């Protein structure tokens, strides 16, 4: 793949319990009780596994040491008596279970029939490592609770947005806003995340050619569903991805916006852009910050603008796709009210959209949002039939109102 699109791939579908692959050889020098503890430890979940960060290794000082090489002991006198005679077995031999029933099969499980892809798009000024925690949490939720985890896999992919991380070509200039001295802010912002959405589509199309795990025995693709999610700038890019044909099956927009015009006019007012203060009515399409040619391009990309221009085409492109929008009611960077109008119209046309909003939460992805997201990923992967769209707005209490740091 082109060097300008570095990827961080977390191959979650290889996370099978290790006891299905290996078995320790018997060690005659161990006592029966030690052998029993050894077998119990052998089939326990993998401690400190990257896909299951919440599992901890046992720490019980009362357990006897299971050292493979105990210290040497020499005794030249008569045989030492046992402290107590060995008690008889509680069950006769014919009542005991066959030895092979005490062990799991030693052969590896069959390869997954499908591998679902989850692409995560980071916020402004961050890079592909931003989602490391959420990626591990999502993989753990899937492999802990999904009934499909034994036959299907989940792979998480993150990539740097354009002009971010290893793809930075201009040191911050085109990522800044009007207040920080960038007169092309309106064009730079939407062109940046629109390009990222097209890059993500290219990743999905070409990744099976680079990763053998995504190919079946005949060399074809075994990719199942494709999910896209993003925070803030990544949330804007998620909406562009959802409107692309032949790309994704579902998308989660976290503190993102579906109406670019309302967002830009709001920021022009807050930042005190002179052309907006002079004539708010002509700012959109009649100013140097947002010229008419830019408005024409926005009409081909922005969800609300495309909805106003050709509602039937937008409905067709979103048909069958599951969309989840997570918002903070106290978000001043991307006020959630800007998207309400187009969201209500989409639901009226049967778009499968669910919107959840937390009171007292600002422009941040909280732990509660992350929990809802991981459950949503699992339900999308498991779903076969169609379901009705969710409510326009479901107000929830975020638990810790006013947090300013991302929990990811």
C-alpha positions in Angstrom: 0.0 0.0 0.0 1.2 3.5 -0.7 3.6 4.8 2.0 1.6 7.9 2.5 -1.2 6.0 4.2 0.5 4.3 7.3 -1.8 1.9 9.1 -2.1 0.5 12.6 -3.7 -2.9 12.3 -4.9 -4.9 15.4 -5.6 -8.4 14.3 -8.2 -9.3 16.8 -9.3 -12.4 15.0 -6.2 -14.2 16.2 -7.1 -13.9 19.8 -8.1 -17.5 20.6 -7.4 -19.1 24.0 -4.0 -20.5 24.1 -5.0 -23.7 25.8 -6.5 -24.9 22.5 -3.0 -25.0 20.9 -0.7 -26.2 23.6 -0.4 -28.6 26.5 2.5 -28.9 28.9 4.1 -32.4 29.1 3.7 -34.3 32.3 6.4 -33.7 34.9 6.8 -36.8 37.1 8.7 -34.9 39.8 5.5 -32.8 40.7 3.2 -34.0 43.4 -0.5 -34.9 42.5 -1.7 -31.6 44.0 0.8 -29.6 42.1 -0.1 -31.4 38.8 -3.8 -30.5 39.4 -2.9 -26.8 40.0 -0.8 -26.9 36.9 -3.7 -28.2 34.8 -6.0 -25.5 36.2 -3.6 -22.8 35.4 -3.2 -24.2 31.9 -6.8 -23.7 31.0 -7.3 -20.3 32.6 -7.7 -17.2 30.4 -4.6 -15.5 29.1 -3.5 -12.9 31.7 -2.6 -9.5 30.6 -3.6 -10.3 27.0 -3.7 -7.1 24.8 -7.3 -7.8 23.7 -8.5 -8.2 27.3 -6.8 -5.5 29.4 -9.3 -5.9 32.2 -8.1 -9.4 33.0 -5.3 -9.6 35.5 -2.9 -12.4 36.3 -3.7 -14.3 39.6 -1.6 -13.3 42.5 -2.1 -15.8 45.3 0.9 -16.3 47.6 -0.7 -19.3 49.2 -0.3 -21.4 46.0 2.7 -23.8 46.1 5.6 -23.2 43.8 5.4 -25.0 40.5 9.1 -24.8 39.6 10.1 -27.2 36.8 13.4 -27.9 38.5 13.0 -28.4 42.3 16.2 -28.4 44.5 18.1 -31.6 44.7 17.4 -33.8 47.8 19.6 -36.8 48.8 18.6 -39.4 51.5 20.8 -42.5 52.2 18.8 -43.9 55.1 15.7 -46.1 55.2 12.6 -45.0 53.3 10.9 -42.0 54.9 7.3 -42.7 56.1 4.4 -40.6 54.7 2.9 -38.3 57.3 -0.6 -39.7 56.7 -1.7 -42.7 54.7 -3.2 -41.8 51.3 -7.0 -41.8 51.5 -8.9 -44.0 49.2 -10.4 -42.5 46.0 -14.0 -41.2 46.7 -15.3 -43.0 43.7 -14.6 -46.5 42.4 -12.6 -46.7 39.2 -15.7 -47.5 37.0 -17.3 -44.3 38.2 -14.4 -42.1 37.2 -14.5 -40.0 34.1 -12.2 -41.1 31.3 -8.9 -39.1 31.4 -9.5 -37.6 27.9 -12.6 -35.8 29.1 -10.6 -33.7 31.5 -8.7 -31.9 28.6 -9.8 -29.6 25.9 -9.0 -30.5 22.3 -5.4 -29.9 21.3 -6.0 -28.9 17.7 -6.4 -25.2 16.7 -9.9 -23.9 15.8 -10.8 -23.6 12.2 -10.0 -20.2 10.6 -12.8 -17.6 10.8 -15.3 -17.7 7.9 -15.6 -13.9 7.9 -13.5 -11.1 9.3 -15.3 -7.8 9.9 -13.3 -4.6 9.6 -13.6 -1.6 11.9 -11.9 1.7 10.8 -11.3 4.3 13.4 -10.7 8.0 12.4 -9.1 10.3 14.9 -9.8 13.9 15.9 -8.0 17.1 14.8 -4.3 17.3 15.8 -4.1 13.7 16.9 -2.8 10.6 15.0 -3.6 6.9 14.5 -2.5 5.9 18.0 -5.4 7.9 19.6 -7.7 4.9 19.4 -5.4 2.3 20.9 -7.5 2.0 24.1 -10.8 1.9 22.4 -9.6 -0.6 19.9 -8.5 -3.0 22.7 -11.8 -2.4 24.5 -13.9 -3.1 21.4 -12.0 -6.3 20.7 -12.4 -7.5 24.2 -16.1 -6.8 24.1 -16.5 -8.8 20.9 -14.5 -11.8 21.9 -15.9 -11.9 25.4 -19.6 -11.6 24.6 -20.3 -12.2 20.9 -21.5 -15.7 20.0 -19.8 -15.2 16.6 -16.3 -14.9 18.1 -15.5 -18.6 17.5 -16.4 -18.6 13.8 -15.9 -15.0 12.8 -13.3 -12.4 13.5 -12.9 -8.6 14.0 -10.0 -6.5 12.8 -9.5 -2.9 13.8 -7.6 -0.5 11.6 -6.6 3.1 12.3 -5.0 5.5 9.9 -3.6 9.0 10.1 -5.9 11.7 8.7 -4.5 13.8 5.9 -1.8 16.3 7.1 -1.7 14.5 10.5 0.8 12.1 12.1 3.2 10.6 9.6 1.2 12.2 6.7 1.9 15.8 7.8 3.0 17.8 4.8 2.4 21.4 6.2 3.3 22.0 9.8 -0.1 22.8 11.2 -0.9 25.7 8.8 -3.8 24.0 7.0 -5.2 22.5 10.2 -5.7 25.9 11.9 -8.9 28.0 11.8 -9.6 31.6 10.9 -8.7 32.8 14.4 -5.2 31.2 14.1 -4.5 33.0 10.8 -5.7 30.5 8.1 -7.9 32.3 5.6 -8.7 29.0 3.8 -10.0 27.3 6.9 -13.5 26.4 5.5 -11.9 24.8 2.4 -9.0 23.1 4.3 -11.3 21.5 6.9 -13.8 19.8 4.6 -11.3 18.9 1.9 -9.1 17.3 4.6 -11.7 15.0 6.1 -13.3 14.2 2.7 -9.9 13.1 1.5 -9.5 10.9 4.6 -12.8 9.2 3.9 -11.7 8.4 0.3 -8.4 7.1 1.8 -10.3 4.9 4.2 -12.3 3.5 1.3 -9.1 2.7 -0.6 -7.8 0.9 2.5 -10.9 -1.4 2.6 -10.6 -2.2 -1.1 -6.8 -3.0 -1.0 -6.2 -4.4 2.5 -7.1 -8.0 1.5 -4.4 -7.9 -1.1 -1.8 -7.1 1.6 -3.0 -9.2 4.5 -3.2 -13.0 3.9 -5.6 -13.3 6.9 -8.3 -11.5 4.9 -8.2 -14.0 2.1 -9.9 -17.4 1.9 -8.4 -20.7 0.7 -9.1 -19.7 -2.9 -7.5 -16.3 -2.6 -10.7 -14.3 -2.5 -11.7 -11.8 0.2 -13.2 -13.0 3.4 -14.1 -9.5 4.6 -17.5 -9.4 6.2 -19.1 -6.1 7.3 -17.2 -2.8 7.2 -17.8 -0.3 10.0 -16.4 3.2 10.2 -16.3 5.4 13.3 -14.7 8.7 14.2 -14.4 11.4 16.9 -14.9 15.1 16.0 -12.9 15.5 12.7 -13.2 11.8 12.4 -16.9 12.0 12.9 -17.2 14.4 10.0 -15.3 12.0 7.9 -17.5 9.2 9.0 -20.6 10.9 7.5 -18.7 11.3 4.2 -17.8 7.6 4.3 -21.5 6.6 4.9 -22.5 8.5 1.7 -19.9 6.7 -0.4 -21.2 3.8 -2.4 -19.6 0.4 -2.1 -17.7 1.3 1.1 -19.2 0.7 4.6 -22.2 -1.0 6.1 -22.4 1.1 9.3 -21.0 4.2 10.9 -20.7 5.8 14.3 -20.4 9.6 14.5 -19.0 10.7 17.8 -19.3 14.5 18.5 -19.4 15.1 14.7 -21.7 17.3 12.6 -24.0 16.6 9.6 -24.5 20.2 8.6 -21.3 21.9 7.5 -22.9 25.3 6.7 -24.4 25.8 10.2 -21.0 24.7 11.8 -19.0 27.2 9.7 -21.4 30.1 10.2 -21.3 29.5 13.9 -17.5 29.5 14.0 -17.3 32.6 11.8 -19.5 34.4 14.4 -17.6 33.1 17.4 -14.2 33.9 15.9 -15.3 37.4 14.7 -14.7 36.9 11.0 -15.1 40.4 9.5 -17.0 39.4 6.4 -19.6 37.5 8.5 -20.0 40.5 10.9 -20.5 42.8 7.9 -23.1 40.6 6.1 -24.1 37.3 7.7 -26.6 36.7 4.9 -24.0 36.8 2.1 -21.2 35.2 4.0 -22.1 31.7 2.7 -21.2 31.9 -1.0 -20.5 35.6 -1.2 -17.3 36.0 0.8 -13.6 35.3 0.4 -13.7 32.8 3.2 -16.6 30.8 1.6 -16.8 31.6 -2.1 -19.5 30.2 -4.4 -17.2 27.6 -5.9 -16.5 26.2 -2.4 -20.3 26.1 -1.7 -20.7 24.0 -4.9 -18.1 21.5 -3.7 -19.6 21.3 -0.2 -22.9 20.5 -1.9 -21.3 17.3 -3.2 -19.9 16.2 0.2 -21.8 17.5 3.2 -24.8 15.4 4.3 -27.2 18.3 4.9 -26.2 20.0 1.7 -26.6 16.8 -0.3 -29.9 16.2 1.4 -31.2 19.6 0.4 -30.1 19.0 -3.2 -31.2 15.4 -3.8 -32.9 13.8 -0.9 -33.8 10.6 -2.8 -30.2 10.0 -3.7 -29.0 10.4 -0.1 -31.8 8.0 1.1 -30.7 5.5 -1.5 -27.0 5.6 -0.4 -27.9 5.3 3.3 -30.5 2.5 2.8 -29.7 -0.5 5.0 -26.8 1.1 6.8 -26.9 1.5 10.6 -25.9 4.9 11.9 -25.2 5.8 15.5 -24.6 9.5 16.6 -23.2 10.1 20.1 -23.4 13.7 21.3 -22.7 15.9 24.3 -25.5 18.4 25.1 -23.0 20.9 26.4 -20.7 20.7 23.3 -19.7 24.2 22.3 -17.2 23.2 19.6 -19.8 21.2 17.6 -23.2 22.0 19.0 -25.5 19.0 18.5 -28.5 21.2 17.6 -26.9 21.9 14.2 -27.6 18.3 13.1 -31.1 17.9 14.5 -33.0 19.2 11.5 -31.4 16.9 9.0 -31.5 13.9 11.5 -35.3 14.4 11.9 -35.8 14.4 8.2 -33.6 11.3 7.7 -35.6 9.4 10.3 -38.8 10.5 8.6 -37.6 8.8 5.4 -36.7 5.6 7.1 -32.9 6.0 7.6 -31.7 3.7 10.3 -30.3 6.4 12.5 -30.0 6.4 16.3 -29.0 9.5 18.2 -27.9 9.5 21.8 -27.1 12.7 23.7 -25.6 13.1 27.2 -26.6 16.1 29.4 -23.7 18.1 30.8 -21.1 16.6 28.5 -19.0 18.7 26.1 -16.9 18.0 23.1 -15.4 14.8 24.3 -15.9 11.0 24.0 -16.6 9.8 27.5 -16.4 6.3 29.0 -20.1 6.0 28.7 -20.0 6.8 25.0 -17.2 4.3 24.5 -19.3 1.6 26.2 -22.3 2.3 24.0 -20.0 2.2 21.0 -18.5 -1.2 21.8 -21.9 -2.7 22.3 -23.1 -1.2 19.1 -20.2 -2.7 17.2 -21.0 -6.1 18.5 -24.7 -5.8 17.7 -24.0 -4.6 14.1 -21.6 -7.6 13.5 -24.2 -10.0 14.9 -27.2 -8.5 13.1 -28.6 -10.3 10.0 -32.1 -8.7 9.7 -33.2 -5.1 9.4 -34.4 -3.1 12.4 -36.2 0.2 12.7 -34.4 3.4 13.3 -33.9 4.8 16.8 -35.3 8.0 18.3 -34.2 11.4 17.1 -32.7 12.3 20.4 -32.3 10.1 23.5 -31.1 12.2 26.5 -28.8 10.4 28.8 -26.9 11.5 31.9 -23.1 11.1 31.3 -22.3 10.5 34.9 -19.4 13.0 35.0 -20.6 16.2 33.4 -18.3 18.7 32.0 -15.3 16.5 31.4 -12.7 18.0 29.1 -10.4 15.1 28.6 -11.0 12.2 26.3 -11.3 8.8 27.9 -9.7 7.1 25.0 
